[in-house]
Every structure is written in structure tokens, then in C-alpha cells.
Amino acid sequence: MTPEDSALAEVAPELFRAGWTVERIRSVSRDLSATVLSPDRIVLVESAVAGAGGAAAGYARLRPAVILAFHDLCLVQEEDEWYMGQLNTDGSVVCWASYGSDLEAALRAL
């Protein structure tokens, strides 16, 4: 087992048991730099907030189980949902949308 797969197995044992390895993630995403990040960071998702002037952008905090990084893009798993977002220079992640519960479909959407 590679060190990267060990990291994946540690933070996402259910993915690893389902046959996901870092190499498979790289193959499906077509990004050879794909890596697993620690979920111990600030992760936000944009959300619509109703205000006096209509809907405005706000943010809700996510508690990710898994973060996969692809250069400056990320896929973040919270519960059964995969969110796509941007990895910021300070290590935080801001997501803009859910891409559903299918990791393979989310990887292909990168």
C-alpha cells in the first residue's frame, strides 16, 4: 500500500474498502496530482440567504470527512454529499455546489 493510499484508508476507510485508491481517483479525474488532504481545516459552502433585498450569498460551515485536492480545486465529502470547491492559499476551502453522492460522477465533473 502506498503512503497516499494509507492516508486515504485512514481518513476514508469506507471509500478505500469500496475499491477507491489514490491511483483510481487520479485515473477517473484525469489529474495525476490528485491527493488526499487533512479534513482539519475551515471548509465553507456558499448558500443563499434571504434578506430584505432578496437572496444574497452567505456561507455555511461543512464538517468534512474527506477532502480530495486537484491543484486548486477540491472535492469535499460531508455525510453522503460531495461538494466542489476552491482550495485557498491559507488552506481553507470554499465550496460552491453539491455534486451528489456519486464520487465517480463528481470526479468526472472536475
C-alpha contacts under 8 A as a table, 3 or more apart, distances in Angstrom:
res1	aa1	res2	aa2	distance
1	M	5	D	6.12
1	M	6	S	6.54
2	T	5	D	5.14
2	T	6	S	6.24
3	P	6	S	4.94
3	P	7	A	6.32
4	E	7	A	5.09
4	E	8	L	6.32
4	E	22	V	6.50
4	E	35	T	7.30
4	E	36	V	7.20
5	D	8	L	4.90
5	D	9	A	6.00
5	D	16	F	7.92
5	D	21	T	5.81
5	D	22	V	5.83
6	S	9	A	5.03
6	S	10	E	6.11
7	A	10	E	5.09
7	A	11	V	6.33
7	A	36	V	6.95
8	L	11	V	5.40
8	L	12	A	5.51
8	L	13	P	7.03
8	L	15	L	7.92
8	L	16	F	6.71
8	L	21	T	7.31
8	L	22	V	7.31
8	L	36	V	6.33
9	A	12	A	5.26
9	A	13	P	4.49
9	A	14	E	7.83
9	A	15	L	7.50
9	A	16	F	5.32
9	A	17	R	7.96
10	E	13	P	5.91
11	V	38	S	7.82
11	V	65	A	6.88
11	V	66	V	6.35
12	A	15	L	5.44
12	A	16	F	6.43
12	A	65	A	7.01
12	A	66	V	6.29
13	P	16	F	5.01
13	P	17	R	6.02
14	E	17	R	5.13
14	E	18	A	6.16
15	L	18	A	5.01
15	L	19	G	6.64
15	L	20	W	5.47
16	F	19	G	5.31
16	F	20	W	4.84
16	F	21	T	6.16
17	R	20	W	7.16
20	W	24	R	6.07
20	W	25	I	6.79
21	T	24	R	5.13
21	T	25	I	6.24
22	V	25	I	5.00
22	V	26	R	6.12
22	V	34	A	7.27
22	V	35	T	6.83
22	V	36	V	7.82
23	E	26	R	5.04
23	E	27	S	6.14
24	R	27	S	4.95
24	R	28	V	6.14
25	I	28	V	5.35
25	I	29	S	5.98
25	I	34	A	7.13
25	I	107	L	7.51
26	R	29	S	5.22
26	R	30	R	5.60
26	R	31	D	5.11
26	R	32	L	5.20
26	R	33	S	7.18
26	R	34	A	5.60
27	S	30	R	5.09
27	S	31	D	6.94
27	S	32	L	7.37
28	V	104	E	6.98
28	V	107	L	6.39
28	V	108	R	6.57
29	S	107	L	4.96
29	S	108	R	5.65
29	S	110	L	6.81
31	D	34	A	5.72
31	D	70	F	6.64
33	S	70	F	6.24
33	S	71	H	6.82
34	A	68	L	6.85
34	A	69	A	5.52
34	A	70	F	4.70
34	A	71	H	7.21
35	T	68	L	5.75
35	T	69	A	5.29
35	T	70	F	6.84
36	V	66	V	7.62
36	V	67	I	6.02
36	V	68	L	4.72
36	V	69	A	6.16
37	L	66	V	7.51
37	L	67	I	5.33
37	L	68	L	5.98
37	L	69	A	6.57
38	S	41	R	7.29
38	S	66	V	7.51
38	S	67	I	6.74
39	P	63	R	7.95
39	P	64	P	5.83
39	P	65	A	6.28
39	P	66	V	5.95
39	P	67	I	5.92
41	R	91	G	6.81
41	R	92	S	5.81
41	R	93	V	7.81
42	I	61	R	7.58
42	I	62	L	7.95
42	I	91	G	7.73
42	I	92	S	4.89
42	I	93	V	6.41
43	V	61	R	5.96
43	V	62	L	5.45
43	V	63	R	7.14
43	V	64	P	7.45
43	V	92	S	5.81
43	V	93	V	4.70
43	V	94	V	5.87
43	V	95	C	7.46
44	L	59	Y	5.96
44	L	60	A	5.50
44	L	61	R	4.49
44	L	62	L	5.55
44	L	93	V	6.30
44	L	94	V	4.83
44	L	95	C	5.97
45	V	59	Y	5.43
45	V	60	A	5.37
45	V	61	R	6.39
45	V	62	L	6.78
45	V	85	G	7.97
45	V	94	V	5.65
45	V	95	C	4.42
45	V	96	W	5.65
45	V	97	A	7.18
46	E	57	A	6.39
46	E	58	G	5.70
46	E	59	Y	4.55
46	E	60	A	6.51
46	E	94	V	7.33
46	E	95	C	6.27
46	E	96	W	5.22
46	E	97	A	7.36
47	S	57	A	5.79
47	S	58	G	5.11
47	S	59	Y	5.36
47	S	60	A	6.57
47	S	96	W	8.00
48	A	55	A	5.78
48	A	56	A	5.62
48	A	57	A	4.94
48	A	58	G	5.85
49	V	55	A	5.34
49	V	56	A	5.18
49	V	57	A	5.92
49	V	58	G	5.71
50	A	53	G	7.99
50	A	54	G	5.67
50	A	55	A	4.45
50	A	56	A	6.34
51	G	54	G	5.14
51	G	55	A	5.81
51	G	56	A	6.75
62	L	78	E	6.78
63	R	78	E	6.14
64	P	67	I	6.89
64	P	76	V	6.15
64	P	77	Q	5.40
64	P	78	E	4.59
64	P	79	E	7.69
65	A	76	V	7.64
65	A	77	Q	5.70
65	A	78	E	5.71
65	A	79	E	7.32
66	V	76	V	5.78
66	V	77	Q	5.12
66	V	78	E	7.37
67	I	74	C	6.59
67	I	75	L	5.77
67	I	76	V	4.52
67	I	77	Q	6.44
68	L	74	C	5.46
68	L	75	L	5.15
68	L	76	V	6.44
69	A	72	D	6.90
69	A	73	L	5.93
69	A	74	C	4.43
69	A	75	L	6.58
69	A	87	L	7.72
70	F	73	L	5.06
70	F	74	C	5.85
71	H	74	C	7.91
72	D	86	Q	5.76
72	D	87	L	4.95
72	D	88	N	7.30
73	L	84	M	7.21
73	L	85	G	5.74
73	L	86	Q	4.72
73	L	87	L	5.77
73	L	110	L	7.99
74	C	84	M	5.70
74	C	85	G	5.17
74	C	86	Q	5.90
74	C	87	L	6.30
74	C	93	V	7.58
75	L	82	W	6.14
75	L	83	Y	5.49
75	L	84	M	4.71
75	L	85	G	6.43
75	L	106	A	7.67
75	L	107	L	7.91
76	V	82	W	5.44
76	V	83	Y	5.03
76	V	84	M	6.40
76	V	85	G	7.57
77	Q	80	D	6.81
77	Q	81	E	5.60
77	Q	82	W	4.53
77	Q	83	Y	6.35
78	E	81	E	5.52
78	E	82	W	6.64
78	E	83	Y	7.88
80	D	100	G	7.71
80	D	101	S	5.27
81	E	98	S	6.48
81	E	99	Y	7.05
81	E	100	G	5.17
81	E	101	S	4.63
81	E	102	D	7.95
82	W	98	S	5.68
82	W	99	Y	5.41
82	W	100	G	5.59
82	W	101	S	5.82
82	W	102	D	7.51
82	W	103	L	6.87
82	W	106	A	6.91
83	Y	95	C	6.14
83	Y	96	W	7.28
83	Y	97	A	5.57
83	Y	98	S	4.22
83	Y	99	Y	5.61
83	Y	100	G	7.58
84	M	95	C	5.31
84	M	96	W	6.30
84	M	97	A	5.91
84	M	98	S	6.48
84	M	99	Y	6.85
84	M	106	A	7.95
85	G	93	V	6.30
85	G	94	V	5.25
85	G	95	C	3.58
85	G	96	W	5.75
85	G	97	A	7.54
86	Q	93	V	5.49
86	Q	94	V	5.40
86	Q	95	C	6.24
87	L	91	G	6.28
87	L	92	S	6.05
87	L	93	V	4.64
87	L	94	V	6.88
88	N	91	G	5.37
88	N	92	S	5.39
88	N	93	V	5.90
88	N	94	V	7.65
89	T	92	S	7.40
99	Y	102	D	7.75
99	Y	105	A	7.76
99	Y	106	A	5.58
100	G	103	L	7.92
100	G	106	A	7.27
102	D	105	A	5.41
102	D	106	A	6.31
103	L	106	A	5.02
103	L	107	L	6.08
104	E	107	L	5.09
104	E	108	R	6.26
105	A	108	R	5.13
105	A	109	A	6.30
106	A	109	A	5.08
106	A	110	L	6.84
107	L	110	L	5.55
